[in-house]
Amino acid sequence: MEYNGGTLYLMTSPAVHVIDDDAGTRRAVSRLLRSYNYSVQSYSSAAQFLSQKIPPGPACLVLDLRMPGINGLDVQEILSHGDEYVPIIFVSGQADIETSVRAMKAGAIDFLTKPFDDHQLLSAVVAALELSERALAKREEFKRDQAAFVSLTPREQEVCIGIARGLLNKQVGFELGTTEKTVKAQRARVMQKLGASSLPDIVRLVERLRLAGAISDAHDRAHT
């Protein structure tokens, strides 16, 4: 996706959630985004938005900072504890530097002061949705990695972690109390099941799973 010289190029129709208690702003923002083929859902309050589950797919929020009840910063805090990454673009007519800095430090993509022009909003939405798409792609990659690792037998998982540490077959065999020949056969099955063509593929997969906490402490303790 790209916004360039007044033209927005879309590969999909991602969702933008507009949350603003001002009906005029809500309608204007929604109308603009729909004219660029976005799927737009609008909400008059944060509570209304939070009561619904966000559908899967690329998405971002255009979120008013100051609203009765649950305000924009509250929404940002609530979403930060969820499983889904939803980039936020804050909008406000009463923003102060301290609040905007706080929002940006907490991960907001942009902070627009009302009235903002169309280009500002569209550029921010494009950036937010690109981040959302990358996060979704990374999550799908993790799911594939995890499914592949789980498909290994417990012993194959041990061999996988051993070779990812850079150990030779005979060193893995010594640690596991088995022969080099057996480890060599298990290593071949690991490569096949993981769809790995080289040792670096295994190393990267194990590192991604380790960083995500998907390889248990028991595995790590067994190979340290």
N, C-alpha and C positions, 0 to 999 in steps of 0.2 A: 504494500500500500504506500502511496506517496501523494502528498499535496504539493503541487508544483505549478506556479503561475496561474492559480485559480482553478486547476483541474485536480480532482481527487480520483486516484486509480484504486479500485477495490478488487481483490481476488475473491473475497467472500462478503457476506453481509453480517459483520459482527454487531454485537449489541452494546448500546450505550444507555446507561441508566441515569436519568436526570432526576435529581432530588432537590426540590426547591419549594419553599412554602409560598413564594410569589408566583401567582398563576400566570401573569404576563411573561415573566422570564421563562417559566417552564414551557409555555406554548411556543415562544419565539425560538428557544434553543431546540426544542423537539422538531419544529418545522424545518429549521435549517439543516439539522442532521438527517432527517428523512429525505430531504432533497438531494442528499449525497448517498442515498441508498443504505443508510444505516438502519438497523432495527432498533427502534427507540421505545423504551419503557419509561414513563414519567410517574413521579410520586410526589404527593403534596407534603409528606412528612417522612422523617427517617424511620419512624416506627412502621409505617406502611411498607417501606422497602425491606426492612429487616424481618418482617413477618413472612416474606416469600423466599423461596430457594432460587438462587441464581442458576439459570439453565447452563448446561455445559457449552463451552466454546469461548472464543475471544470476547472479552467484555471490559468495560471501564465505567467509572462513575463520573458524572459532572455533578458535584456536590456543593450545595450552599453551606457556607460556614456557620452562619447564625440562623438557627431555627428554634421555634418553641419546643420545649421538651428535650428530646435527644438532638444535640447539635452535630455539626459536621465532624468536629474532632472526636466526639464520642463514637460516631460511626467508624471513623478511621481506627480507633482503638479496638472496637469490637471485631472488625474484619481482620485485624492483625493477628488475632488469636484463632482464626479459622483455618481451614485446610486449603481454601482457594485464594489465589493471588488475584486481587482486583485492583488495578491501578486507579488512582484517584486524582481528579482535577478539581481543585477547590475554586469556587467563585464566591465573591463577597463584595458588598458595597460599603462595608464598615471594617475592612481589614486593617490591622495594625502590624507593624514590623515584627513584634514579638510573636504574635500568633502565627503569622505566615512562616516565620523561621521555624517555629515548632512543628507546623504541618509538614514543611519540606524535610526537616530532619527525620520525621516519622515515616517518610517515604512517598509523600505526595509528588506527582509528576509535574504539576504546575499550579500556580496560584494566580488567578485572573481577577482583576478588580473591575467591578461593574461601573460604567458600561464598557464592555470589551467588544472588539470588532470580530467579524466572522472569521477572518484569517487566523487570529489568535486562538480562537476556540478550535477550529479545524486542525490546526497544526498540533495543538496539544492532544486532541483526540487521536490523531494518527500516531503520535509518539506513544501514547498510552496503550493503544491497541497492538502496536508492534511489540511492546514489552509483554503484554498479555499472551500474544501468540508464541513468543519465545519461551515463556514460562510453561505454557501448555505443551510445547514440543519437548521441553526438558522433562516434564512430568511423564510424558508418554515414553520417552527414552528410559527413564528410571523403571517404569512398569515392565518394559521389555527386559531390562537387565535383571530385575528381581525375579521375573518368571523363569528366565533362563537359568539363573543360579539355583532356584528352588527345584528345577528339574534334575539337578545333579543328586546323586546319592550322597549320604553323609560323608563317606570316604572320599568321593570325588570332590566334594566341597573342600575337604582338608587338603587334598592334592592341589586344587585350584588356588587356594590361599598360599600354599607353600611355594608354588612356582611363581605366583605374583610377587612374592618376597624376593625373587631372584635366586632361589635355591635350585641346585642341580637335582636331577632325578634321584641320584644315590643319596643326596642329603635329605630329600623329602622321605625317601624310603627308610633312612636311619631314624628320623624323627617319628615315623609312623610304625616302625617295627615291621617293615615289609621289604621286599626285594626291589632292586632298581628296575628289573624287568617288569614287575607288576605295576610299579609307578609309571613306567613308560606307557603301558597299555591304558592305564587310567587317565593319564595325561592326554592321550589321543582322544579318548571318549569325552573328556572335558572340552577340548578344542572343538570337537564336532557338535556337542550339545549347545555350546555357547555361540556357535557360528563364528568362531575366532579363526583368523588366518595366520596370526602371529602372536608371539609372547606379549608385545606391547598392547594388543587388543585385550588380553586377559588382565594385564596390569591396570589398564584404564577402567575396565569394568569393575574390578574389585575395589579400586579407589573410589569410584562413583558410589558404589554401594556402602562402602565404609563411611564416607562423608555424610551420606544420607541416614546413617544409623541402621541400615538394613542388614548388616552383618553383625551378629550378636557379639557381646563381650566374651562369651564362651569360646567363640571362634578365635578372637584376638588373643585370649589368654592361652589357648592351646598352641599358638604359633608365635609366642614371644620369648 
